[in-house]
Structure formats: structure tokens, C-alpha cells
Amino acid sequence: MNRMEENDAAVVAQVLAGDRDAFRVVVERHSQSLFRLAYRMTGNEQDAEDVVQETFMRAYRRLNKFEARSSFSTWLYRIAVNCSLDQSRKRRQQDERQLAPSPELPDPLLALPSTDPSSERLAMSAEVRKKVEATLNELTEKEKAAFVLRHYEGMSIEEVGRAMGLRANAAKNNIFRAVQKLRRALEPVVS
């Protein structure tokens, strides 16, 4: 167990012993990494902030259920992934309700400009980033979570599996499928 995991375990023990203020240490230690994960999962700063807050609330309420078989940070990442997935579903449902065409109003989708970039714009790095973000949003929830944890957060395949509640092979397959889809999507840009 590394030093941070030992410190997390000590803080968890303090909180469980009744020191509510000790949880602040965990919040300060993990907020930035959870925000990065949530932002990459949701693509929205406000949603990411909501996810981080919900993650810590769920973790605090369920702290007595934490089993030290995995690291505390892995447990937090798992909660954050689940909160991110919940937030993304909620956002999609809200967006679908807002975009539902009204019989009196014209279909708002017809008024949107085309998203097909010109060949000049594809060469720009900002456009490549947009393409990556769009493709990430087209991945399944598991593929996106696995890809973000592996390639943005630098977790090992085993850690990704634990954070997502999957076997290592299933995590590896989700990462592989996500990479393949990204390669196909980016092929016209980089060739």
C-alpha cells in the first residue's frame, strides 16, 4: 500500500470513529482528479462539478461499506464513474425533452448548421480535439469510462476493471473497442 492509500485508510478510520471533519482531507486530496474524470465523461463543467459533489456525498454516506480490498481512490473512481454515467443519462433525457419538436414550432434540428468540417479546418488541432470529443460521446458508456480511466487518468487495466466493477479482460475489451472507434473516426483527419 502506498503512502496516499495509507493516509486515505487513516482518514476513513477517523471518519468512521466519529470525526466528520476528517473527510475534508479526502475531498481536498481527490477533488481535482475526480473533476478531470467527470469532465471528460460528461463534457460539461457544471455537470462535472455536480458529479464530484455527488461522488463525495455518496462516498461519505456509504463509507461504512468501503472494504479495504481495493484502494480508497479506486473506490472513489468507481463511484465517480457511476455518477458520471447517471449525470450523462439525465442530461441526454433533458436534451431530448427540449429538442422534441412542437407541432406549432419548426423542428429545431433543421435550423442547426452543418457540423461537417471543411478539409482546412480538419487540419487544425482544435478541430481534431472536437472530433475526439464527439467520438468519445458516441462510445458506449462502458467504452468511454474505460478509455478515460486508462488514457486520461493513466490507470492500469486492472485498476480500470476494479473502478468499473469489471474483470480485467472486459475492461481491456472496452478500451480496445474505444480505441478502434477513435482510430476510425480520426483516420480522415490524420491521413
C-alpha positions as a printed Julia matrix, in Angstrom:
191×3 Matrix{Float64}:
   0.0    0.0     0.0
   1.46   3.37   -0.95
   1.62   6.39    1.32
  -1.52   8.1    -0.05
  -3.55   4.9     0.32
  -2.3    4.57    3.92
  -3.31   8.18    4.58
  -6.72   7.58    2.99
  -7.22   4.49    5.15
  -6.31   6.51    8.26
  -8.76   9.26    7.31
 -11.52   6.71    6.67
 -10.86   5.21   10.12
 -11.06   8.7    11.69
 -14.37   9.46    9.97
 -15.82   6.11   10.97
 -14.7    6.81   14.54
 -16.84   9.96   14.52
 -14.51  12.71   13.25
 -16.7   14.15   10.48
 -14.23  16.93    9.67
 -11.56  14.4     8.7
 -13.4   13.67    5.45
 -12.33  17.13    4.25
  -8.8   15.69    3.77
 -10.16  13.13    1.31
 -12.15  15.79   -0.53
  -9.12  18.06   -0.87
  -6.87  15.19   -1.94
  -9.14  13.72   -4.64
 -11.28  16.63   -5.91
  -9.09  17.59   -8.87
  -8.63  14.07  -10.23
 -12.35  13.31   -9.85
 -13.22  16.58  -11.58
 -10.93  15.71  -14.52
 -12.56  12.3   -14.81
 -16.1   13.71  -14.53
 -15.39  16.47  -17.04
 -14.06  14.0   -19.56
 -17.05  11.75  -19.0
 -19.73  14.46  -19.15
 -18.05  17.07  -21.36
 -19.61  19.82  -19.26
 -18.03  21.8   -16.41
 -21.24  22.25  -14.41
 -22.14  18.58  -14.77
 -18.6   17.63  -13.7
 -18.9   19.78  -10.58
 -22.24  18.14   -9.8
 -20.68  14.7   -10.3
 -17.8   15.46   -7.93
 -20.2   16.72   -5.28
 -22.47  13.69   -5.68
 -19.46  11.36   -5.6
 -18.29  12.7    -2.25
 -21.81  12.69   -0.83
 -22.31   9.05   -1.84
 -18.87   8.09   -0.56
 -19.49   9.76    2.78
 -22.91   8.13    3.21
 -21.51   4.7     2.28
 -18.14   4.94    3.98
 -19.04   2.1     6.31
 -19.48  -0.12    3.24
 -15.93   0.54    1.97
 -13.93  -2.65    2.01
 -10.19  -2.2     2.0
  -9.77  -4.95   -0.62
  -9.1   -2.22   -3.18
  -7.64   1.23   -2.67
  -9.86   4.03   -1.48
  -9.11   6.06   -4.61
 -10.27   3.16   -6.81
 -13.48   3.0    -4.79
 -13.97   6.77   -5.28
 -13.31   6.45   -9.03
 -15.94   3.74   -9.27
 -18.48   5.98   -7.56
 -17.47   8.89   -9.83
 -17.83   6.77  -12.97
 -21.31   5.7   -11.88
 -22.28   9.3   -11.01
 -20.93  10.47  -14.38
 -22.97   7.86  -16.2
 -26.07   8.85  -14.23
 -25.46  12.54  -14.99
 -24.92  11.84  -18.7
 -28.19   9.87  -18.88
 -30.03  12.65  -17.07
 -28.54  15.28  -19.41
 -29.5   13.24  -22.51
 -33.07  12.89  -21.25
 -33.27  16.65  -20.61
 -31.84  17.41  -24.05
 -34.29  15.01  -25.73
 -37.23  16.67  -23.98
 -36.01  20.13  -25.01
 -35.42  19.08  -28.62
 -38.77  17.33  -29.04
 -40.43  19.14  -31.93
 -43.58  21.01  -31.11
 -46.45  20.88  -33.61
 -46.61  24.71  -33.6
 -42.84  25.28  -33.87
 -40.46  24.2   -36.62
 -38.08  21.35  -35.85
 -35.03  22.97  -34.14
 -32.71  20.34  -35.61
 -33.4   21.67  -39.1
 -32.15  25.1   -38.07
 -28.78  23.82  -36.84
 -25.79  24.49  -39.06
 -23.96  21.54  -40.58
 -21.26  20.09  -38.35
 -19.23  18.72  -41.29
 -15.85  20.44  -41.08
 -14.01  21.6   -44.2
 -10.69  20.0   -45.11
  -8.84  23.14  -43.92
 -10.5   23.03  -40.54
  -9.71  19.35  -40.12
  -6.02  20.21  -40.21
  -6.33  22.45  -37.19
  -5.66  20.9   -33.8
  -8.81  22.41  -32.34
 -10.85  20.52  -34.91
  -9.06  17.29  -34.1
  -9.88  17.83  -30.43
 -13.54  18.41  -31.31
 -13.56  15.22  -33.36
 -12.1   13.27  -30.46
 -14.69  14.72  -28.07
 -17.53  13.96  -30.48
 -16.31  10.41  -30.97
 -15.96   9.93  -27.22
 -19.59  10.98  -26.86
 -20.59   8.31  -29.4
 -18.91   5.5   -27.47
 -20.96   3.29  -25.22
 -20.88   4.35  -21.59
 -18.56   1.49  -20.65
 -16.2    2.15  -23.56
 -15.99   5.84  -22.71
 -15.43   5.22  -19.0
 -12.76   2.59  -19.66
 -10.99   4.79  -22.23
 -10.99   7.87  -19.98
  -9.74   5.94  -16.97
  -6.98   4.26  -18.99
  -5.78   7.01  -21.3
  -6.62  10.21  -19.45
  -6.24   9.06  -15.85
  -3.39   6.63  -16.54
  -4.88   3.69  -14.69
  -3.72   0.16  -15.37
  -6.18  -2.22  -16.99
  -6.63  -3.97  -13.64
  -7.39  -0.64  -11.93
  -9.85   0.26  -14.69
 -11.58  -3.06  -14.17
 -11.81  -2.54  -10.42
 -13.04   1.04  -10.82
 -15.75  -0.12  -13.2
 -16.63  -3.36  -11.45
 -15.44  -5.44  -14.41
 -12.95  -8.22  -14.93
  -9.64  -7.09  -16.41
 -10.43  -8.77  -19.75
 -13.77  -6.95  -20.02
 -12.08  -3.64  -19.21
  -9.39  -4.37  -21.8
 -12.04  -5.17  -24.43
 -13.9   -1.92  -23.73
 -10.66   0.06  -24.05
  -9.78  -1.76  -27.29
 -13.19  -1.05  -28.85
 -12.98   2.62  -27.85
  -9.51   2.96  -29.38
 -10.65   1.27  -32.6
 -13.63   3.64  -32.91
 -11.42   6.66  -32.27
  -8.91   5.49  -34.87
 -11.66   5.05  -37.46
 -13.08   8.47  -36.67
  -9.69  10.18  -36.83
  -8.42   8.35  -39.9
  -9.69  11.01  -42.36
  -8.1   13.72  -40.25
  -4.62  12.26  -39.94
  -4.29  10.66  -43.37
